[in-house]
Amino acid sequence: MRHKKEPRPVKVIHARAPIRVNDIGGWTDTWFAVEGKVLNLAVIPGVEVQIKVFENSRHERRRIIVHAENFRETFRMDPDEPSRDPHALLQFTIAGLPVAKEFRLEINLCSPVPAGISTGTSASVCVALLGGLNQLQAKKYGWAEIASLAHRVETEKLEQQSGVQDQICAAHGGVSFIHMRRYPESAVRKVRVEDRVWHELDRRLCLVYLGKPHRSSSMHDYVIAELEAGGPQLEYIRQLAGIAQEAKGYLAAGDFEAYGDAMIRNNECQRGLHSRLIAEEADAVAGLAKTWRAAGWKVNGAGGKGGSMTVLASEDDGLRRQMIQRINALGKGIRIIPVSLSHAGLEAWEV
């Protein structure tokens, strides 16, 4: 029996973007913070996108096939009429850059990290996907413009709360210091560190999954409402921005003890915003980190139940390995996810 021959793609595009960890100063890159400062780290594995481009010889309207591999789902869509179901984030991101009607696309998206891990993965999906689609544009956007487009997808199209740091980290990579002067306008500076500092940070950095996906909850809405009303939490926001400024200097100087202390102070400021932003699973990991002489620890992202946290392990290899073993033995799905620092941000190329 002869099988129908699959058409060859006109071109194949690949794109990838890192995810974000250890966002010192997080919460301050938002509309309710007025002015903010964030220091974060880009790590891999992140998000990978492949786009196969075919001729749309049948003039199909629903000319985009999307394979969301992490969810084991495939769907078709019309890029001119995106829908909220399924996967509104993917549909509105694809609609964010026009796809010529003479093309039909087959898009594969995949990330090795779990969904809802509080590492800006949704922003990295947007950035990587837009970076791939950008290769089809007559006039290509720069990476800063891609980050801005990705941010607008989440805030304007999906009407979600979103700071600016995740999209910036995914686009720029490395160690990013972000000064948000007026939401969402931000100045971005890549912090240069010596190779010895980079390698040591990479060796000691641990990403800990807290056992379940992060879910936004009423406590986040409560914190935002209090901040908007000028509540007492506003002082913690000011402190967070100051800690990010300090941490930038500590990391540039290779002072890991001071950098770790900044992480811990940031973690406690988040607890000050709302006690439940630091879940009991995070405190359990922090307790083990302290026992095994880690330099610092903090929850990633906004905090709350689930998600992940970053630990800066001890400089002693033996203590670091014992800490990792004890964390992995906590149960409840809590485990270390191997990551590496990434100099690169968004990358996109055509085969």
C-alpha positions as CSV (number, residue, x, y, z in Angstrom):
1,M,0.0,0.0,0.0
2,R,1.4,3.4,-1.0
3,H,1.2,6.2,1.5
4,K,0.4,9.7,0.4
5,K,3.6,11.7,0.2
6,E,3.8,14.6,2.7
7,P,4.5,18.0,1.1
8,R,7.9,19.4,1.8
9,P,8.0,22.6,3.9
10,V,9.0,25.8,2.2
11,K,11.2,26.5,5.2
12,V,11.7,25.4,8.8
13,I,12.2,28.0,11.6
14,H,13.6,27.3,15.0
15,A,13.5,29.6,18.1
16,R,14.2,29.2,21.8
17,A,14.2,31.4,24.9
18,P,15.4,30.9,28.4
19,I,13.3,31.0,31.6
20,R,13.8,33.3,34.6
21,V,14.9,32.4,38.2
22,N,15.8,34.3,41.3
23,D,14.0,37.5,40.6
24,I,15.3,39.7,43.3
25,G,13.0,42.8,43.4
26,G,10.0,40.9,41.9
27,W,6.6,42.5,42.5
28,T,8.2,46.0,41.8
29,D,8.0,45.6,38.0
30,T,4.2,46.0,38.0
31,W,1.8,48.9,37.3
32,F,0.9,49.2,41.0
33,A,4.6,49.7,42.1
34,V,5.0,53.0,40.2
35,E,8.8,52.5,40.0
36,G,10.7,49.2,40.3
37,K,14.0,47.5,40.1
38,V,14.6,43.8,39.5
39,L,17.7,41.6,39.2
40,N,17.1,38.2,37.6
41,L,18.9,35.3,36.0
42,A,18.2,33.5,32.7
43,V,18.5,29.8,32.7
44,I,18.1,26.8,30.4
45,P,16.4,24.5,29.5
46,G,13.7,27.0,28.5
47,V,11.2,26.9,25.7
48,E,11.8,25.5,22.2
49,V,9.7,26.3,19.1
50,Q,9.7,24.8,15.6
51,I,7.7,26.3,12.8
52,K,7.3,24.4,9.5
53,V,6.1,26.7,6.7
54,F,4.0,25.3,3.8
55,E,2.3,26.8,0.8
56,N,-1.4,27.3,1.6
57,S,-2.5,25.9,-1.8
58,R,-6.0,25.1,-0.6
59,H,-6.5,28.6,0.8
60,E,-7.4,27.3,4.3
61,R,-8.6,29.8,6.9
62,R,-7.6,27.6,9.8
63,R,-4.1,27.4,8.4
64,I,-2.2,27.0,11.7
65,I,-1.7,23.6,13.4
66,V,-0.3,23.9,16.9
67,H,1.2,20.9,18.8
68,A,1.4,21.9,22.5
69,E,3.7,19.0,23.4
70,N,3.7,19.6,27.2
71,F,-0.1,19.3,27.3
72,R,-0.2,16.5,24.6
73,E,-2.7,18.6,22.7
74,T,-3.0,19.6,19.0
75,F,-5.4,22.1,17.6
76,R,-6.1,24.2,14.5
77,M,-6.7,27.9,14.4
78,D,-7.3,30.9,12.1
79,P,-4.6,33.5,12.9
80,D,-6.9,36.3,11.9
81,E,-9.6,35.2,14.4
82,P,-7.9,33.8,17.6
83,S,-10.0,32.2,20.3
84,R,-9.7,31.8,24.0
85,D,-10.2,28.1,23.8
86,P,-8.0,26.1,23.6
87,H,-4.8,27.8,24.8
88,A,-5.6,31.5,24.6
89,L,-2.0,32.4,25.3
90,L,-0.8,30.5,22.2
91,Q,-3.6,31.7,19.9
92,F,-3.3,35.4,20.8
93,T,0.5,35.2,20.6
94,I,0.3,33.7,17.1
95,A,-2.2,36.4,16.1
96,G,0.2,39.0,17.4
97,L,2.4,38.9,14.2
98,P,0.5,38.6,10.9
99,V,0.9,35.3,9.0
100,A,0.6,35.8,5.2
101,K,-2.5,34.0,3.8
102,E,-0.3,32.2,1.3
103,F,1.3,30.2,4.1
104,R,0.1,27.5,6.4
105,L,2.1,26.7,9.5
106,E,2.7,23.6,11.7
107,I,4.0,24.8,15.1
108,N,5.6,22.6,17.8
109,L,6.2,24.0,21.3
110,C,8.0,22.2,24.1
111,S,9.6,23.0,27.4
112,P,11.4,20.4,29.6
113,V,10.3,22.2,32.8
114,P,6.8,21.6,34.4
115,A,4.1,24.1,33.7
116,G,3.2,26.7,36.4
117,I,6.6,26.6,37.9
118,S,6.8,30.4,38.6
119,T,9.8,31.0,36.3
120,G,8.1,33.1,33.7
121,T,7.6,30.2,31.4
122,S,4.4,31.7,29.7
123,A,6.5,34.8,28.9
124,S,9.2,32.6,27.4
125,V,6.6,30.8,25.3
126,C,5.4,34.1,24.0
127,V,8.9,35.5,23.3
128,A,10.1,32.3,21.6
129,L,6.9,32.0,19.5
130,L,7.0,35.6,18.4
131,G,10.7,35.3,17.7
132,G,10.0,32.4,15.3
133,L,7.1,34.2,13.6
134,N,9.3,37.2,13.3
135,Q,11.4,35.3,10.8
136,L,8.4,35.5,8.4
137,Q,8.0,39.2,8.6
138,A,9.2,41.5,5.8
139,K,10.4,44.0,8.4
140,K,11.7,42.2,11.4
141,Y,11.3,43.4,15.0
142,G,14.2,43.8,17.4
143,W,14.4,41.7,20.6
144,A,13.2,44.6,22.8
145,E,10.2,45.0,20.6
146,I,9.5,41.3,20.8
147,A,9.5,41.5,24.6
148,S,7.1,44.4,24.5
149,L,4.8,42.5,22.1
150,A,4.8,39.5,24.4
151,H,4.0,41.6,27.4
152,R,1.0,43.2,25.6
153,V,-0.4,39.7,24.7
154,E,-0.7,38.9,28.4
155,T,-1.9,42.3,29.6
156,E,-4.0,43.6,26.8
157,K,-5.3,40.5,24.9
158,L,-5.6,38.1,27.9
159,E,-6.2,40.9,30.5
160,Q,-3.8,39.3,33.0
161,Q,-1.6,40.9,35.7
162,S,1.9,40.8,34.4
163,G,5.1,42.6,35.3
164,V,7.7,43.4,32.7
165,Q,10.7,41.3,33.9
166,D,9.8,37.9,32.5
167,Q,9.6,39.0,28.9
168,I,12.7,41.0,29.2
169,C,14.7,38.1,30.7
170,A,13.5,35.7,27.9
171,A,14.5,38.2,25.2
172,H,17.8,39.4,26.6
173,G,19.2,36.4,28.6
174,G,22.1,36.6,31.0
175,V,21.9,38.6,34.3
176,S,19.4,41.4,33.7
177,F,19.0,44.5,35.9
178,I,15.7,46.1,35.0
179,H,14.9,49.6,36.1
180,M,11.2,50.3,35.5
181,R,10.9,54.1,35.6
182,R,7.2,54.2,34.6
183,Y,5.2,51.1,33.9
184,P,5.8,49.5,31.4
185,E,8.7,51.6,30.3
186,S,12.0,50.0,31.4
187,A,15.7,50.4,31.0
188,V,17.6,47.1,30.8
189,R,21.2,46.5,31.6
190,K,23.0,43.2,31.3
191,V,25.2,42.8,34.4
192,R,28.7,41.7,33.3
193,V,30.4,39.3,35.7
194,E,33.8,37.7,35.5
195,D,34.0,34.2,34.2
196,R,35.0,32.8,37.6
197,V,31.9,34.4,39.1
198,W,29.6,33.1,36.3
199,H,30.9,29.6,36.7
200,E,30.6,29.6,40.5
201,L,27.1,31.0,40.4
202,D,26.1,28.3,37.8
203,R,27.6,25.6,40.0
204,R,25.8,26.6,43.1
205,L,22.4,27.6,41.7
206,C,19.6,25.2,42.4
207,L,16.0,25.4,41.1
208,V,13.6,23.6,43.5
209,Y,10.1,22.6,42.2
210,L,7.7,22.8,45.2
211,G,5.6,19.8,44.1
212,K,2.7,21.4,42.3
213,P,2.0,24.1,39.7
214,H,1.6,27.6,41.0
215,R,-1.9,29.1,40.9
216,S,-2.8,32.7,41.3
217,S,-5.2,33.2,44.2
218,S,-7.2,35.7,46.2
219,M,-4.2,36.6,48.3
220,H,-2.5,38.0,45.2
221,D,-5.6,40.1,44.5
222,Y,-5.6,41.2,48.1
223,V,-1.9,42.3,48.0
224,I,-2.5,44.2,44.8
225,A,-5.6,45.9,46.2
226,E,-3.7,47.0,49.3
227,L,-0.8,48.3,47.2
228,E,-3.1,50.2,45.0
229,A,-4.7,51.8,48.0
230,G,-1.3,52.8,49.4
231,G,-1.5,50.2,52.2
232,P,1.4,49.3,54.6
233,Q,2.7,46.7,52.1
234,L,4.0,49.6,49.9
235,E,7.0,49.9,52.2
236,Y,8.0,46.3,51.4
237,I,7.8,47.2,47.7
238,R,10.3,50.0,48.2
239,Q,12.5,47.6,50.2
240,L,12.4,45.0,47.4
241,A,13.6,47.6,44.8
242,G,16.5,48.6,47.1
243,I,17.5,45.0,47.7
244,A,17.7,44.4,43.9
245,Q,20.0,47.5,43.6
246,E,22.2,46.1,46.3
247,A,22.2,42.6,44.9
248,K,23.4,43.8,41.5
249,G,26.6,45.2,43.1
250,Y,27.2,42.1,45.2
251,L,26.9,39.8,42.2
252,A,29.1,42.0,40.0
253,A,31.8,41.9,42.8
254,G,31.4,38.1,43.2
255,D,30.3,38.5,46.9
256,F,28.1,35.4,47.1
257,E,27.5,35.6,50.8
258,A,26.1,39.1,50.5
259,Y,24.1,38.1,47.3
260,G,22.7,35.1,49.2
261,D,21.7,37.4,52.1
262,A,19.9,39.7,49.7
263,M,17.9,36.6,48.5
264,I,16.8,35.8,52.1
265,R,15.9,39.4,52.8
266,N,13.8,39.5,49.5
267,N,12.1,36.3,50.6
268,E,11.1,37.9,54.0
269,C,9.9,41.0,52.3
270,Q,7.6,38.9,50.2
271,R,6.3,37.3,53.4
272,G,5.7,40.8,54.6
273,L,3.4,41.4,51.6
274,H,1.3,38.4,52.7
275,S,2.3,35.6,55.0
276,R,1.0,32.9,52.6
277,L,3.2,34.1,49.8
278,I,5.8,31.8,51.4
279,A,4.2,28.4,51.5
280,E,5.2,25.7,54.1
281,E,6.9,23.7,51.4
282,A,9.1,26.7,50.6
283,D,9.9,27.0,54.3
284,A,10.8,23.3,54.5
285,V,13.3,23.7,51.6
286,A,14.7,26.9,53.2
287,G,15.2,25.0,56.5
288,L,17.2,22.3,54.7
289,A,19.1,25.0,52.8
290,K,20.1,26.6,56.1
291,T,21.1,23.3,57.7
292,W,23.4,22.6,54.8
293,R,24.9,26.1,54.9
294,A,23.4,27.5,51.7
295,A,24.2,31.1,51.1
296,G,20.6,32.1,50.2
297,W,17.1,31.1,49.1
298,K,13.9,32.8,47.8
299,V,10.7,31.8,46.2
300,N,10.4,32.5,42.5
301,G,7.9,34.9,41.1
302,A,5.0,36.3,43.2
303,G,5.1,33.4,45.6
304,G,2.2,31.4,47.1
305,K,1.3,27.7,47.0
306,G,3.2,25.6,44.5
307,G,5.7,26.9,42.0
308,S,9.4,26.9,42.8
309,M,12.2,28.6,44.6
310,T,15.9,29.3,44.0
311,V,18.6,28.2,46.4
312,L,22.2,29.4,46.3
313,A,24.0,26.3,47.7
314,S,27.1,26.2,49.9
315,E,30.5,26.7,48.3
316,D,31.4,23.2,49.7
317,D,30.6,20.6,47.1
318,G,29.9,17.9,49.7
319,L,27.4,20.1,51.5
320,R,25.7,21.1,48.2
321,R,25.2,17.4,47.2
322,Q,23.9,16.4,50.6
323,M,21.4,19.3,50.5
324,I,20.2,18.3,47.1
325,Q,19.7,14.7,48.3
326,R,17.7,15.9,51.4
327,I,15.5,18.2,49.3
328,N,14.8,15.4,46.8
329,A,13.8,13.2,49.8
330,L,11.2,15.6,51.1
331,G,8.4,13.9,49.0
332,K,5.2,15.6,47.9
333,G,6.7,16.0,44.4
334,I,9.4,18.4,45.7
335,R,12.6,18.0,43.7
336,I,15.6,19.7,42.2
337,I,15.2,20.6,38.5
338,P,18.7,20.8,36.8
339,V,19.3,24.2,35.1
340,S,22.2,26.1,33.8
341,L,22.8,29.9,33.4
342,S,22.3,31.2,29.9
343,H,24.2,34.1,28.4
344,A,21.8,34.0,25.4
345,G,18.3,35.2,25.4
346,L,15.9,34.8,22.4
347,E,17.5,33.0,19.5
348,A,15.8,32.4,16.2
349,W,17.0,31.0,12.9
350,E,15.8,29.5,9.6
351,V,16.8,26.1,8.2
